[in-house]
Structure formats: C-alpha cells, structure tokens
Amino acid sequence: MNLWDYYRVLGLQQNASDDDIRKAYRKKAMEYHPDRNNSPDSQEMFIRISEAYEYLISHPYRRNITEEEVRRNYQAWIDYRRAEARRRAEAYARASFDEFRKSPLYQQAKVIDGTMVFLGLLLATTVIFMSVYGYIYRMKTAATPMEEPSFALASVTFIIGIAYMIISVIYLSAWIAQKKKRNQSLNDTKKEDKESV
C-alpha cells in the first residue's frame, strides 16, 4: 500500500488530523477485528487498517523536507516498519478483542474530545447551581408547607452534579495531559528537524 491507500483504507481525506486518524482507526478496528467480525477477509482488513494507522501516525511525510527525502523516508519505512507493523497487526488479529483493547496500539488511539470535556463541566456546574438555587428559590416562594421542595430530591440532584463534576475534572486532566504529550511530541520533532539541518 502507498500513502494514499493508507488514507483510503481508513476512510480519510489526505488532510486528516491526528485525532481524525485515531478516531477512524478505533472505529475500523472495532468493525474488522476478527474476534468481532466473522467475514473471511476481516483479518486481512484488520491488518491493513492497523498498518495504515501506524504509518500515518508516525508522520514521516509531514516534516519540511524535499520530495526526494519523502520518497527515501517512505522506502525506509517500507523496508523496516511495515514488516514490524504487519507482524504486530497479525498478533493483534490472533488475540481476542478484549486483549486487543488492552494493547498499546489501541490504547494510544484514544481521543479525548476537548469540547465534550468542557460541555461536561458546564453541565455539572449547571446541575449543581440549579439544585442549590432551585431549592433556595422554592423555599422562599413557598406559601405553605405543601409547596416546599423536597430536601432529599435536592440533595440527590446536588450529589449527582458533584459526581458528574468529579468525572469531568478527571477527563479534563486526561485531556490536558494528552495535549501536553502531543505538544512535547511536536517539539521533539521540530528539535530533530533543526538538528538534522
């Protein structure tokens, strides 16, 4: 397969971001892993998408280098990494899907969506605020004891909001760590490029 085949097998455009590549790989890996897909070509398809993912995520084509260097890098990758990627993909294809999900390849394809993290934080904050404010407001406006809100219901809603806030903060810290790791990887790549000049 060549560079364009790798994009095609993952169902991506050539300008796909790293997150797009990771999302496409996880989706295709779940679809074609032989433990989940009984079709005769599922193992070969799984191997091809794993090979494509490993190549595209390694970035040998994205640096500021000449076209000749791109061809040399690609050939070097074919000679070494392609065989290694295929060997690992074959091993993953023989494993159960549960074992494959624990593999470093599948784990590194995780993407934490920053938008969803911040929406989760917003929702948790809203639930906490509304449970407290709503209870206080209803207590102030209640004319009779029958109109007073349930303290138990307000407490349960507040606890759910706190639990959701804790989960959102955990995801936020994982998202920040993921961003730092990507930035460090980009900085290392830039440093290597400067050193090679």
N, C-alpha and C positions, 0 to 999 in steps of 0.2 A: 504494500500500500504506500501511497505517497501522501504528502501533506494535505492535499485536497480530499483524498479518500478518508483521511482521519476525521476531518470536519464532517464529511458526508455520513460516515458510519455513526457518528454521534448526533446527526441531525442538526448541525450548527452552521451558521454563516462564518465566513473566514475572519470577521472582526469580532468574534465572540470573546467575552471577558473570561478571566479565570473562574469567576463564580458561575458563569453560564456553562463553562466546560464541566465544572464539578457537578452542577445540577443535572446536566444531560447525562453524565456518566452514572450517577446514582440511579436515575430513572431507568436507563437502559440496562444497568447491571441487575436491578430487581426484575426487570422484564425477561432477561435472557439467561439468568443463572440456571444451569442445568438442574439444580435442585428444585427450581420453581417452574421451569418450562420444559415440557416433555417432548418438544418437537426435535426431530433428528438433527437439525442444524443449530440448535441452541448453544451447544458447547463451542462450536467454531465461531458463532456470532459473539458469544461472551468473550472469547479470546481476542477477537478483533476489536471490540469496544474497549477492553482493558488495555490493549496495545496502543490504541489511538489516544486514550486518556493519558497514559504515561508519557507518550511523546509530546502531546500538546501542552501538558502542564509543565514540562521541563524547559520550555521557552528557547530552544536553540535558534529559532527563527526570528525572535523579536528584538534582538540587540542591534545596535547601529554598526552593521558590518556590511561588507560588499556582497554582491550576488555570488561571487566565486566562493567566498567564505561560507555563505549559507549552504551552497552545494557540498562543500567539504564537510561541514558540520553534519549535514544530513547523511552523507555517506558514512561518516564515522559512527553516527548513531545507529544506522542500519547494521553496520558490522558488529557492533557490540551490544548496545542497549536493546535493540529489537529482539535479539535472541534471548536476552535476560527477561525482558517484559513478557515474551511469549512463554518462557519456562514458568514464570510466576503465575501467569494467567491460566496455564494448564493446571497448575497445582490448585489454584482457586476454583477452577471448574470441577475438579475432583472432590473438593470439600463440600460439605453441606452449606446451605445458605446461611445458617446461623453461625457456622465457623467463619465463613467468608465475611459476614458483617463485622466480626471482631478483628479482621485483618487490617494492617496499617494502610493498605491501599484504599479500602472502603472508608476507613475512619478519616483519612485525610481529605476525602471528597465531601465531607460535611461542610455545609454552608449555613452560617447563622445570618439571617436577614436582619440588618440593622433597622429597617422600617418596622418590622414586626416587633422587635425588641422595644422600640420607643412607643409603639401603639400599646403594647402590653403594659408598660409603665404608666402611660396615660390612663388606660382603663383601670388599673389597680388604684391609682390616685383618685380617679372619679368615684369608684365604688367606696373607698374609704371616706372621702369627703361627703358623698351623698348619704351614707349611712349615719354619720355623725350629725351633719347639718339637717338631714331629714328628720331625725329623731328629735333634735332640739326644736326645730320649727314646729313639728306636730305637737310637741309638749306645750309650746307657747300658745298655739292656736286652739288647743282642745278646750271646749267649753264644759264638757262633762267627763267623768272618768271613763265612760264607754268610748269616747273619741280619742283617748290617749293611745299612743302607739305601743306596740309590744317591745319591751326591752330585750326579750330573748331573741326576737327576729332581728332587731337592730344589731345585737351582739354577734349573731351568726353572720350577718352580712358584713360586719366590720372584720371579723376573723377571716372570712373568705377573701376580702380585699387585702388584708395583711399577707395571707398565704400567697396570693397572686403577685403581690409586690415583691416578696422574697424570691419567688421563681423568676420574676422579671429581672431582678437585680443579678441573680446568678447568670441568666442569659446575657445580660449586659456586660458582666465581667468577662464571660467567654468571648463575646463579640469584640471587646476591646483587646483581649489577648490575641485573637485571630488577626485583627488589624495590625497590631504591633509585629506579629510574626511575618505578615506579608510585607510590611514596610521594611523590616530587617532584611528579608529576602531580596527585595528590590535594591536596597542599599548595598548589600553584598554583591549583587550582580553588577551594579554601577561601579563599585570598587574594583571588581575583577576586570571590567572593561577598561578602566583607567590604567590599571597595572599592565594590561596586555598591550597598550599603545606605546 
